[in-house]
Amino acid sequence: METLGGHAARQMLRLCEAAGLSGADCADYARTLLAVLGPAGERPLDLPPPERSFLSDDHTPVEFSLSFVANAAPTLRVLLEPGFGAGSLEQNGRTGLRVIHELARRWGFDTTRLDELEDLFFPPDPEGPLALWCALELLPGGVPKVKVYLNPAASGRDRAAATVREALHRLGHRQAFAALPEGDRHLFFALDLGAWEEPRVKVYLAHHDLSAPEAAGLSRVAAGPGAGSAAEVSRFFGMAAGHDTDGGALAAGDGPDPRLGRRPVQSCHAFTETATGLPSGFTLYVPVRDYAPHDGEALDRAVAVLGRHGMDAAPLVRSLSAVTSRRLHDGVGLIAYLGLAHQQGRPARVTAYISSEAYRVKPPVAAASTRIEAVR
C-alpha cells in the first residue's frame, strides 16, 4: 500500500543521490522527512489529502527545490508542513512548533528568535492558509540548515502588516518595515535557525498583475556588488514568464508590458543587519506553472535562465527524472516556481521549485494566458 511518506521518502532518496550526497546522508534525510511528517506520512495515497495544504497545488505537504550558483554544485532543499493532518489550524501550528523544538534538540540549534514570536503567529484561534512550514537545506554530513515560515495573517488578514512590523521590531529590525515595497499581501515571515553565517529574517509579499518593469523596481537592496540590477530582474521575469522569447530586455519603452494576472508573483526581502534598516537580499519568484502550457516548456525556461547565469542545468533535468517518470508534456506544475536571488556580497542564485505531485498531476493546458483573475 503506497503511503504519503513512502512516496515522498523515495523521492527524497533519489534526489539526494542525484545531488551527490552520500548513501548515509540520503538515508538519514529520508528518515528525517518521515519523522517530520509524523502520522500523516502513514496515510494511504488512495485516500484524499486530510486537509487542503497551501504548500502545493495538489495539497501535498512536501516541496523540493534546487538552488544553483555558478561554478558550484546545486543545493537540495525540502519544504515540509509538520502539522499536516493535525485536525485544525491551531493544532497544525502547535505540532509544527513541537517538531521544530525536537529538531533543535537533535541538531543543537537555538530557537530563541522563534520563541519570542510565538504569541504573534500562534494565537488561540488562528486564521489564514498555513501555520508553520519547515525548510531543510540538505548538506553533507546529515545536519541541514533550518528555516521556518510563519503566517502573518494568523490574527487576521487585516492585522498582517501590523504583525510583520511587530515581529521585525522584536528581532531588532526596527527600521525594516519602512524599507519594504508596496505589495498586495504579506504572505510569509521567515527565520533562519541554527548555523547560518548571517541568519536572515525574511518578509514575503504577493504582487498581483505585475509587469517586468514593476518587478525590477521591487528591490530595496542598496546598490553594490551582488545586489542585482533592475535589467537582470526584468530579464529574468520575462524569461520565466515566457515573454522574453527573443532574448531582448523588457524595457518600459518597448511597448505594452505584459502582466502576470493569474497567480501573483512573490518578492522576498531578507534582513541580516539592523543598523541601516535596509534588506541585504532580494528574491523574485515567478509561478512558472501558471504561465506555461506544460512542464516541458517550464523546463525550457528554467534551462534558459540557468544558462544565462552560467549555471549547469543537468542536475535539474536529473532531479525531475528522480521525482517522476511521467512525460513532462503530460502535466504542468512539476516545476512550480523559478526564483532569482541577489544577496549583497554573494553571486546570483537561481532556484527551481519541484512539486512532489503525491496526490495529483495537473493536466497540461492548450495555452498559457497572462491575464486571468488571481487564484491566490
C-alpha positions as CSV (number, residue, x, y, z in Angstrom):
1,M,0.0,0.0,0.0
2,E,1.5,3.3,-1.1
3,T,1.6,6.0,1.6
4,L,2.4,9.7,1.5
5,G,5.6,9.2,3.5
6,G,6.8,6.3,1.4
7,H,6.2,8.3,-1.8
8,A,8.0,11.4,-0.6
9,A,10.8,9.5,1.1
10,R,11.6,7.6,-2.1
11,Q,11.7,10.9,-4.0
12,M,14.0,12.3,-1.3
13,L,16.4,9.3,-1.6
14,R,16.6,9.7,-5.4
15,L,17.0,13.5,-5.2
16,C,19.8,13.2,-2.6
17,E,21.6,10.7,-4.8
18,A,21.2,13.0,-7.8
19,A,22.6,15.8,-5.7
20,G,25.7,13.8,-4.9
21,L,25.0,13.2,-1.2
22,S,26.4,10.1,0.4
23,G,24.2,7.0,0.9
24,A,24.3,7.5,4.6
25,D,23.1,11.1,4.3
26,C,20.4,10.1,1.8
27,A,19.0,7.6,4.2
28,D,19.2,9.9,7.2
29,Y,17.4,12.7,5.4
30,A,14.7,10.4,4.2
31,R,14.2,9.3,7.8
32,T,14.0,12.9,8.8
33,L,11.3,13.6,6.3
34,L,9.2,10.7,7.6
35,A,9.7,11.9,11.2
36,V,8.7,15.5,10.3
37,L,5.5,14.3,8.5
38,G,4.6,12.2,11.5
39,P,1.3,10.3,11.4
40,A,0.3,12.0,8.1
41,G,3.2,10.2,6.4
42,E,1.5,6.8,7.1
43,R,-1.7,7.8,5.4
44,P,-2.5,5.8,2.2
45,L,-2.3,7.7,-1.0
46,D,-5.5,6.2,-2.3
47,L,-7.3,8.4,0.3
48,P,-7.7,12.1,-0.4
49,P,-5.4,14.5,1.5
50,P,-6.8,15.1,5.0
51,E,-6.7,18.8,4.6
52,R,-6.0,21.4,1.8
53,S,-2.3,22.2,2.4
54,F,-1.4,25.6,0.9
55,L,2.1,24.3,0.3
56,S,1.3,22.8,-3.1
57,D,-1.5,22.8,-5.6
58,D,-2.4,19.2,-5.0
59,H,-2.1,19.7,-1.2
60,T,1.0,17.5,-0.8
61,P,2.8,18.9,2.3
62,V,6.2,18.5,0.6
63,E,8.0,20.5,-1.9
64,F,11.6,20.1,-3.1
65,S,13.9,22.7,-4.6
66,L,17.4,23.0,-6.2
67,S,19.4,26.2,-5.5
68,F,22.0,27.0,-8.1
69,V,25.0,29.3,-8.2
70,A,27.6,29.5,-10.9
71,N,30.6,27.1,-10.8
72,A,29.2,25.0,-8.0
73,A,27.0,22.0,-7.4
74,P,23.4,22.9,-6.6
75,T,22.0,22.6,-3.1
76,L,19.0,20.4,-2.5
77,R,16.2,21.6,-0.2
78,V,12.9,20.3,1.1
79,L,9.9,22.3,2.4
80,L,7.6,20.4,4.8
81,E,4.4,21.1,6.7
82,P,5.0,19.3,10.1
83,G,1.4,19.8,11.3
84,F,-0.3,18.5,8.1
85,G,-3.4,16.5,9.1
86,A,-3.4,17.6,12.7
87,G,-7.1,18.5,12.5
88,S,-7.2,22.2,13.0
89,L,-5.0,25.2,12.1
90,E,-4.2,25.7,15.8
91,Q,-3.1,22.1,16.2
92,N,-1.2,22.3,13.0
93,G,0.8,25.2,14.4
94,R,1.4,23.6,17.8
95,T,2.5,20.4,16.1
96,G,4.9,22.4,13.9
97,L,6.4,24.1,16.9
98,R,6.9,20.8,18.7
99,V,8.7,19.3,15.7
100,I,11.0,22.4,15.4
101,H,11.9,22.1,19.0
102,E,12.6,18.3,18.6
103,L,14.9,19.1,15.6
104,A,16.6,21.8,17.7
105,R,17.4,19.3,20.4
106,R,18.6,16.8,17.7
107,W,20.8,19.2,15.8
108,G,21.7,21.6,18.6
109,F,20.3,24.9,17.3
110,D,18.7,27.8,19.1
111,T,15.0,28.6,18.8
112,T,15.0,31.8,20.9
113,R,14.1,34.1,18.0
114,L,11.1,31.8,17.1
115,D,10.0,31.6,20.7
116,E,10.0,35.4,21.0
117,L,7.3,35.5,18.3
118,E,5.0,32.7,19.5
119,D,2.2,34.9,20.6
120,L,2.1,36.8,17.3
121,F,2.0,33.8,15.0
122,F,0.2,31.2,17.1
123,P,-2.9,32.8,18.6
124,P,-5.6,30.7,20.2
125,D,-7.9,30.9,17.1
126,P,-5.6,31.4,14.1
127,E,-6.7,32.3,10.6
128,G,-5.1,32.0,7.2
129,P,-3.9,29.3,4.9
130,L,-1.0,27.9,7.0
131,A,0.5,27.9,10.5
132,L,4.2,26.8,10.2
133,W,6.4,25.3,7.4
134,C,9.9,24.0,7.9
135,A,12.6,24.1,5.2
136,L,15.7,22.0,5.4
137,E,18.8,22.8,3.3
138,L,20.4,19.3,2.9
139,L,24.1,19.5,3.5
140,P,26.7,16.7,3.5
141,G,27.1,15.3,7.0
142,G,23.4,14.8,7.8
143,V,22.9,18.1,9.6
144,P,20.9,20.6,7.5
145,K,20.3,24.3,7.7
146,V,16.8,25.0,9.1
147,K,14.3,27.7,8.2
148,V,10.8,28.3,9.4
149,Y,7.9,30.0,7.6
150,L,5.1,31.7,9.6
151,N,1.7,33.2,8.7
152,P,1.4,37.0,9.0
153,A,-2.4,36.7,8.8
154,A,-2.6,34.4,11.8
155,S,-4.5,37.1,13.8
156,G,-6.5,38.2,10.7
157,R,-5.6,39.4,7.3
158,D,-6.2,43.0,8.3
159,R,-3.6,42.6,11.0
160,A,-0.9,41.0,8.8
161,A,1.1,44.2,8.3
162,A,1.0,45.1,12.0
163,T,2.1,41.5,12.8
164,V,5.1,41.8,10.4
165,R,6.0,45.2,11.8
166,E,5.9,44.0,15.4
167,A,7.9,40.8,14.6
168,L,10.6,42.8,12.9
169,H,10.8,45.2,15.8
170,R,11.1,42.4,18.4
171,L,14.0,40.9,16.4
172,G,15.8,44.2,16.4
173,H,14.9,45.3,12.8
174,R,13.1,48.5,13.9
175,Q,13.5,50.3,10.6
176,A,13.0,47.3,8.3
177,F,9.2,47.6,7.8
178,A,9.5,51.0,6.3
179,A,12.0,49.7,3.8
180,L,9.6,47.2,2.3
181,P,8.0,48.0,-1.1
182,E,4.2,48.0,-1.6
183,G,2.6,44.6,-2.1
184,D,-0.9,43.2,-2.2
185,R,-0.4,40.8,0.7
186,H,2.1,39.8,3.3
187,L,2.5,36.1,2.5
188,F,5.2,34.7,4.9
189,F,7.5,35.7,7.7
190,A,10.6,33.5,7.7
191,L,13.5,32.9,10.0
192,D,16.9,31.1,9.6
193,L,17.6,29.0,12.7
194,G,20.9,27.4,13.5
195,A,24.3,27.5,11.9
196,W,23.9,30.2,9.3
197,E,26.8,32.6,8.6
198,E,24.4,35.5,8.5
199,P,20.9,34.5,9.9
200,R,18.2,36.2,7.9
201,V,14.7,37.5,8.7
202,K,12.7,37.4,5.6
203,V,9.4,39.0,4.5
204,Y,7.5,37.7,1.5
205,L,5.0,39.8,-0.4
206,A,2.5,39.0,-3.2
207,H,2.2,41.2,-6.2
208,H,-0.9,40.8,-8.4
209,D,-1.0,41.8,-12.1
210,L,2.7,42.6,-12.1
211,S,4.8,43.7,-15.1
212,A,8.6,43.3,-15.7
213,P,9.5,47.0,-15.1
214,E,7.4,46.9,-11.8
215,A,9.1,43.7,-10.7
216,A,12.5,45.3,-11.4
217,G,11.6,48.2,-9.0
218,L,10.8,46.0,-6.0
219,S,14.3,45.5,-4.7
220,R,15.4,47.7,-1.8
221,V,18.9,46.3,-1.6
222,A,21.5,49.0,-1.6
223,A,23.4,49.3,-4.9
224,G,26.7,47.4,-5.0
225,P,28.3,44.2,-6.0
226,G,25.9,41.3,-5.9
227,A,22.9,43.5,-5.4
228,G,21.5,42.7,-8.8
229,S,20.4,45.2,-11.5
230,A,16.9,46.2,-12.5
231,A,17.7,45.0,-16.0
232,E,18.6,41.5,-14.8
233,V,15.5,41.2,-12.7
234,S,13.4,42.4,-15.6
235,R,15.1,39.9,-18.0
236,F,14.5,37.0,-15.5
237,F,10.9,38.0,-15.2
238,G,10.4,37.9,-18.9
239,M,12.3,34.6,-19.4
240,A,10.5,32.8,-16.6
241,A,7.1,34.1,-17.7
242,G,7.7,33.3,-21.4
243,H,7.6,36.9,-22.6
244,D,11.3,37.3,-23.4
245,T,11.3,35.0,-26.4
246,D,13.9,36.8,-28.4
247,G,16.4,37.4,-25.6
248,G,15.7,41.1,-25.6
249,A,15.2,43.1,-22.5
250,L,11.7,44.1,-21.5
251,A,12.0,47.8,-21.2
252,A,9.2,50.2,-20.5
253,G,9.6,52.0,-23.8
254,D,9.4,48.9,-25.9
255,G,5.6,48.9,-26.0
256,P,2.9,47.4,-23.7
257,D,4.4,45.4,-20.8
258,P,2.8,42.0,-20.4
259,R,1.5,41.5,-16.9
260,L,1.1,38.3,-14.9
261,G,-2.6,38.4,-13.9
262,R,-3.2,34.9,-12.7
263,R,-1.2,33.7,-9.7
264,P,0.7,36.6,-8.2
265,V,4.5,37.0,-8.4
266,Q,6.3,36.9,-5.0
267,S,9.1,39.0,-3.7
268,C,11.3,38.2,-0.7
269,H,13.3,40.8,1.3
270,A,16.0,39.4,3.6
271,F,17.4,41.4,6.6
272,T,20.6,40.5,8.2
273,E,21.8,43.7,10.0
274,T,19.9,46.2,12.0
275,A,21.9,49.4,11.5
276,T,20.6,50.7,8.2
277,G,17.1,49.2,8.1
278,L,17.7,48.1,4.5
279,P,17.5,44.5,3.3
280,S,20.7,42.8,2.2
281,G,18.9,40.3,-0.1
282,F,16.1,40.3,-2.6
283,T,14.4,37.4,-4.4
284,L,11.8,37.4,-7.1
285,Y,9.6,34.3,-7.6
286,V,7.7,33.7,-10.8
287,P,5.0,31.0,-10.6
288,V,6.0,29.4,-13.9
289,R,3.4,26.7,-13.6
290,D,0.6,29.2,-14.2
291,Y,2.2,30.7,-17.3
292,A,3.4,27.7,-19.2
293,P,1.3,25.1,-21.1
294,H,3.2,22.1,-19.8
295,D,6.4,21.2,-17.8
296,G,8.4,20.7,-21.0
297,E,8.0,24.4,-21.6
298,A,8.7,25.2,-18.0
299,L,11.9,23.2,-18.1
300,D,13.0,25.0,-21.3
301,R,12.6,28.4,-19.5
302,A,14.5,27.1,-16.4
303,V,17.3,25.9,-18.6
304,A,17.5,29.3,-20.4
305,V,17.5,31.2,-17.0
306,L,20.3,28.9,-15.6
307,G,22.3,29.2,-18.8
308,R,22.1,33.0,-18.7
309,H,23.7,33.0,-15.2
310,G,26.4,30.5,-16.1
311,M,24.8,27.5,-14.3
312,D,24.6,23.9,-15.4
313,A,21.0,22.7,-15.9
314,A,21.9,19.0,-16.0
315,P,21.2,18.5,-12.2
316,L,17.7,19.9,-12.7
317,V,17.0,17.5,-15.5
318,R,18.2,14.6,-13.4
319,S,16.1,15.8,-10.4
320,L,12.9,15.9,-12.4
321,S,13.5,12.3,-13.5
322,A,14.2,11.4,-9.9
323,V,10.8,12.8,-8.8
324,T,8.6,11.4,-11.6
325,S,8.6,9.0,-14.5
326,R,5.8,10.9,-16.4
327,R,6.5,12.8,-19.6
328,L,6.9,16.5,-19.0
329,H,4.4,17.4,-21.7
330,D,1.7,15.3,-19.9
331,G,1.3,17.8,-17.0
332,V,2.1,21.2,-15.7
333,G,3.2,22.1,-12.1
334,L,6.1,19.8,-11.6
335,I,8.3,23.0,-11.8
336,A,6.2,25.3,-9.6
337,Y,8.3,28.5,-9.3
338,L,11.6,29.9,-10.6
339,G,13.4,32.3,-8.3
340,L,16.2,34.7,-8.8
341,A,18.0,35.8,-5.6
342,H,20.6,38.5,-5.1
343,Q,22.4,38.8,-1.7
344,Q,24.9,41.5,-1.1
345,G,28.5,40.2,-1.4
346,R,27.4,36.9,-3.0
347,P,26.8,35.7,-6.5
348,A,23.3,35.5,-8.0
349,R,21.3,32.4,-7.1
350,V,18.6,30.7,-9.2
351,T,16.2,28.3,-7.5
352,A,13.8,25.8,-9.2
353,Y,10.9,24.5,-7.0
354,I,9.8,20.9,-7.7
355,S,6.4,19.6,-6.7
356,S,6.0,16.1,-5.2
357,E,2.7,15.5,-7.0
358,A,1.8,12.8,-4.5
359,Y,-2.0,13.3,-4.9
360,R,-2.5,14.7,-8.4
361,V,-0.8,15.7,-11.7
362,K,-2.3,18.9,-13.1
363,P,-3.1,18.3,-16.8
364,P,-1.4,20.5,-19.4
365,V,-3.2,23.4,-21.0
366,A,-3.5,24.4,-24.6
367,A,-2.2,27.9,-24.0
368,A,-1.0,29.9,-21.0
369,S,-2.9,33.1,-20.5
370,T,-1.2,36.0,-18.9
371,R,-4.4,37.8,-17.7
372,I,-6.6,35.6,-15.6
373,E,-8.1,36.5,-12.3
374,A,-5.7,35.8,-9.4
375,V,-6.1,32.4,-7.7
376,R,-4.2,33.2,-4.5
